[in-house]
Amino acid sequence: MKCPLCGFEYNEEEAIKACVGCPMSKGKCKLQRCPNCGYETPIEPNLIKFIKKLGRKVKNED
């Protein structure tokens, strides 16, 4: 993932670790936090992740 504010690239595990201190992280918060600047963005839906993964496979087969 890439933060739209600072451009820092991170993975889901790093985003989860950045949310540890937040009281909303225990519930069903639908945001992920950049470990670099703290900017929060919506979590990418699994359907979008799947479509992107398919696109990469098709691109690599060409």
Chimera marker file (.cmm) of the C-alpha trace (Angstrom):
<marker_set name="trace">
<marker id="1" x="0.000" y="0.000" z="0.000" r="1" g="1" b="0" radius="0.5"/>
<marker id="2" x="1.097" y="3.560" z="-0.560" r="1" g="1" b="0" radius="0.5"/>
<marker id="3" x="0.051" y="6.484" z="1.623" r="1" g="1" b="0" radius="0.5"/>
<marker id="4" x="-1.703" y="9.144" z="-0.482" r="1" g="1" b="0" radius="0.5"/>
<marker id="5" x="-0.428" y="11.889" z="1.828" r="1" g="1" b="0" radius="0.5"/>
<marker id="6" x="3.284" y="11.177" z="2.324" r="1" g="1" b="0" radius="0.5"/>
<marker id="7" x="3.947" y="8.491" z="-0.325" r="1" g="1" b="0" radius="0.5"/>
<marker id="8" x="5.317" y="5.967" z="2.194" r="1" g="1" b="0" radius="0.5"/>
<marker id="9" x="4.865" y="2.338" z="1.089" r="1" g="1" b="0" radius="0.5"/>
<marker id="10" x="3.793" y="-0.185" z="3.735" r="1" g="1" b="0" radius="0.5"/>
<marker id="11" x="1.987" y="-3.517" z="4.092" r="1" g="1" b="0" radius="0.5"/>
<marker id="12" x="-1.126" y="-4.546" z="6.023" r="1" g="1" b="0" radius="0.5"/>
<marker id="13" x="0.839" y="-5.776" z="9.043" r="1" g="1" b="0" radius="0.5"/>
<marker id="14" x="2.520" y="-2.386" z="9.432" r="1" g="1" b="0" radius="0.5"/>
<marker id="15" x="-0.846" y="-0.622" z="9.142" r="1" g="1" b="0" radius="0.5"/>
<marker id="16" x="-2.307" y="-2.866" z="11.853" r="1" g="1" b="0" radius="0.5"/>
<marker id="17" x="0.653" y="-2.156" z="14.161" r="1" g="1" b="0" radius="0.5"/>
<marker id="18" x="0.143" y="1.590" z="13.626" r="1" g="1" b="0" radius="0.5"/>
<marker id="19" x="-3.429" y="1.255" z="14.941" r="1" g="1" b="0" radius="0.5"/>
<marker id="20" x="-2.528" y="-0.525" z="18.203" r="1" g="1" b="0" radius="0.5"/>
<marker id="21" x="-2.958" y="2.556" z="20.401" r="1" g="1" b="0" radius="0.5"/>
<marker id="22" x="-6.320" y="3.530" z="18.935" r="1" g="1" b="0" radius="0.5"/>
<marker id="23" x="-9.437" y="2.497" z="20.913" r="1" g="1" b="0" radius="0.5"/>
<marker id="24" x="-11.319" y="1.981" z="17.630" r="1" g="1" b="0" radius="0.5"/>
<marker id="25" x="-8.854" y="-0.734" z="16.526" r="1" g="1" b="0" radius="0.5"/>
<marker id="26" x="-10.599" y="-3.258" z="18.777" r="1" g="1" b="0" radius="0.5"/>
<marker id="27" x="-13.906" y="-2.891" z="16.941" r="1" g="1" b="0" radius="0.5"/>
<marker id="28" x="-14.835" y="-2.790" z="13.314" r="1" g="1" b="0" radius="0.5"/>
<marker id="29" x="-12.908" y="0.254" z="12.210" r="1" g="1" b="0" radius="0.5"/>
<marker id="30" x="-12.738" y="0.428" z="8.418" r="1" g="1" b="0" radius="0.5"/>
<marker id="31" x="-9.620" y="2.607" z="8.272" r="1" g="1" b="0" radius="0.5"/>
<marker id="32" x="-5.926" y="1.851" z="7.986" r="1" g="1" b="0" radius="0.5"/>
<marker id="33" x="-3.239" y="4.153" z="9.340" r="1" g="1" b="0" radius="0.5"/>
<marker id="34" x="0.040" y="5.033" z="7.663" r="1" g="1" b="0" radius="0.5"/>
<marker id="35" x="2.865" y="4.064" z="10.044" r="1" g="1" b="0" radius="0.5"/>
<marker id="36" x="4.919" y="7.022" z="8.794" r="1" g="1" b="0" radius="0.5"/>
<marker id="37" x="2.565" y="10.008" z="9.068" r="1" g="1" b="0" radius="0.5"/>
<marker id="38" x="-0.582" y="8.613" z="10.747" r="1" g="1" b="0" radius="0.5"/>
<marker id="39" x="-2.898" y="9.509" z="7.848" r="1" g="1" b="0" radius="0.5"/>
<marker id="40" x="-5.952" y="7.226" z="7.783" r="1" g="1" b="0" radius="0.5"/>
<marker id="41" x="-7.467" y="5.826" z="4.594" r="1" g="1" b="0" radius="0.5"/>
<marker id="42" x="-10.317" y="3.345" z="4.005" r="1" g="1" b="0" radius="0.5"/>
<marker id="43" x="-9.335" y="-0.320" z="3.886" r="1" g="1" b="0" radius="0.5"/>
<marker id="44" x="-9.296" y="-1.688" z="0.349" r="1" g="1" b="0" radius="0.5"/>
<marker id="45" x="-12.182" y="-4.173" z="-0.113" r="1" g="1" b="0" radius="0.5"/>
<marker id="46" x="-11.242" y="-7.805" z="-0.818" r="1" g="1" b="0" radius="0.5"/>
<marker id="47" x="-13.035" y="-7.652" z="-4.185" r="1" g="1" b="0" radius="0.5"/>
<marker id="48" x="-10.765" y="-4.821" z="-5.336" r="1" g="1" b="0" radius="0.5"/>
<marker id="49" x="-7.680" y="-6.722" z="-4.126" r="1" g="1" b="0" radius="0.5"/>
<marker id="50" x="-8.850" y="-9.777" z="-6.095" r="1" g="1" b="0" radius="0.5"/>
<marker id="51" x="-9.404" y="-7.754" z="-9.284" r="1" g="1" b="0" radius="0.5"/>
<marker id="52" x="-5.956" y="-6.152" z="-8.983" r="1" g="1" b="0" radius="0.5"/>
<marker id="53" x="-4.387" y="-9.576" z="-8.464" r="1" g="1" b="0" radius="0.5"/>
<marker id="54" x="-6.146" y="-10.899" z="-11.583" r="1" g="1" b="0" radius="0.5"/>
<marker id="55" x="-4.936" y="-7.896" z="-13.550" r="1" g="1" b="0" radius="0.5"/>
<marker id="56" x="-1.337" y="-8.575" z="-12.523" r="1" g="1" b="0" radius="0.5"/>
<marker id="57" x="-1.649" y="-12.242" z="-13.537" r="1" g="1" b="0" radius="0.5"/>
<marker id="58" x="-3.072" y="-11.356" z="-16.955" r="1" g="1" b="0" radius="0.5"/>
<marker id="59" x="-0.390" y="-8.708" z="-17.476" r="1" g="1" b="0" radius="0.5"/>
<marker id="60" x="2.385" y="-11.176" z="-16.583" r="1" g="1" b="0" radius="0.5"/>
<marker id="61" x="1.007" y="-13.805" z="-18.987" r="1" g="1" b="0" radius="0.5"/>
<marker id="62" x="1.224" y="-11.431" z="-21.965" r="1" g="1" b="0" radius="0.5"/>
<link id1="1" id2="2" r="1" g="1" b="0" radius="0.2"/>
<link id1="2" id2="3" r="1" g="1" b="0" radius="0.2"/>
<link id1="3" id2="4" r="1" g="1" b="0" radius="0.2"/>
<link id1="4" id2="5" r="1" g="1" b="0" radius="0.2"/>
<link id1="5" id2="6" r="1" g="1" b="0" radius="0.2"/>
<link id1="6" id2="7" r="1" g="1" b="0" radius="0.2"/>
<link id1="7" id2="8" r="1" g="1" b="0" radius="0.2"/>
<link id1="8" id2="9" r="1" g="1" b="0" radius="0.2"/>
<link id1="9" id2="10" r="1" g="1" b="0" radius="0.2"/>
<link id1="10" id2="11" r="1" g="1" b="0" radius="0.2"/>
<link id1="11" id2="12" r="1" g="1" b="0" radius="0.2"/>
<link id1="12" id2="13" r="1" g="1" b="0" radius="0.2"/>
<link id1="13" id2="14" r="1" g="1" b="0" radius="0.2"/>
<link id1="14" id2="15" r="1" g="1" b="0" radius="0.2"/>
<link id1="15" id2="16" r="1" g="1" b="0" radius="0.2"/>
<link id1="16" id2="17" r="1" g="1" b="0" radius="0.2"/>
<link id1="17" id2="18" r="1" g="1" b="0" radius="0.2"/>
<link id1="18" id2="19" r="1" g="1" b="0" radius="0.2"/>
<link id1="19" id2="20" r="1" g="1" b="0" radius="0.2"/>
<link id1="20" id2="21" r="1" g="1" b="0" radius="0.2"/>
<link id1="21" id2="22" r="1" g="1" b="0" radius="0.2"/>
<link id1="22" id2="23" r="1" g="1" b="0" radius="0.2"/>
<link id1="23" id2="24" r="1" g="1" b="0" radius="0.2"/>
<link id1="24" id2="25" r="1" g="1" b="0" radius="0.2"/>
<link id1="25" id2="26" r="1" g="1" b="0" radius="0.2"/>
<link id1="26" id2="27" r="1" g="1" b="0" radius="0.2"/>
<link id1="27" id2="28" r="1" g="1" b="0" radius="0.2"/>
<link id1="28" id2="29" r="1" g="1" b="0" radius="0.2"/>
<link id1="29" id2="30" r="1" g="1" b="0" radius="0.2"/>
<link id1="30" id2="31" r="1" g="1" b="0" radius="0.2"/>
<link id1="31" id2="32" r="1" g="1" b="0" radius="0.2"/>
<link id1="32" id2="33" r="1" g="1" b="0" radius="0.2"/>
<link id1="33" id2="34" r="1" g="1" b="0" radius="0.2"/>
<link id1="34" id2="35" r="1" g="1" b="0" radius="0.2"/>
<link id1="35" id2="36" r="1" g="1" b="0" radius="0.2"/>
<link id1="36" id2="37" r="1" g="1" b="0" radius="0.2"/>
<link id1="37" id2="38" r="1" g="1" b="0" radius="0.2"/>
<link id1="38" id2="39" r="1" g="1" b="0" radius="0.2"/>
<link id1="39" id2="40" r="1" g="1" b="0" radius="0.2"/>
<link id1="40" id2="41" r="1" g="1" b="0" radius="0.2"/>
<link id1="41" id2="42" r="1" g="1" b="0" radius="0.2"/>
<link id1="42" id2="43" r="1" g="1" b="0" radius="0.2"/>
<link id1="43" id2="44" r="1" g="1" b="0" radius="0.2"/>
<link id1="44" id2="45" r="1" g="1" b="0" radius="0.2"/>
<link id1="45" id2="46" r="1" g="1" b="0" radius="0.2"/>
<link id1="46" id2="47" r="1" g="1" b="0" radius="0.2"/>
<link id1="47" id2="48" r="1" g="1" b="0" radius="0.2"/>
<link id1="48" id2="49" r="1" g="1" b="0" radius="0.2"/>
<link id1="49" id2="50" r="1" g="1" b="0" radius="0.2"/>
<link id1="50" id2="51" r="1" g="1" b="0" radius="0.2"/>
<link id1="51" id2="52" r="1" g="1" b="0" radius="0.2"/>
<link id1="52" id2="53" r="1" g="1" b="0" radius="0.2"/>
<link id1="53" id2="54" r="1" g="1" b="0" radius="0.2"/>
<link id1="54" id2="55" r="1" g="1" b="0" radius="0.2"/>
<link id1="55" id2="56" r="1" g="1" b="0" radius="0.2"/>
<link id1="56" id2="57" r="1" g="1" b="0" radius="0.2"/>
<link id1="57" id2="58" r="1" g="1" b="0" radius="0.2"/>
<link id1="58" id2="59" r="1" g="1" b="0" radius="0.2"/>
<link id1="59" id2="60" r="1" g="1" b="0" radius="0.2"/>
<link id1="60" id2="61" r="1" g="1" b="0" radius="0.2"/>
<link id1="61" id2="62" r="1" g="1" b="0" radius="0.2"/>
</marker_set>
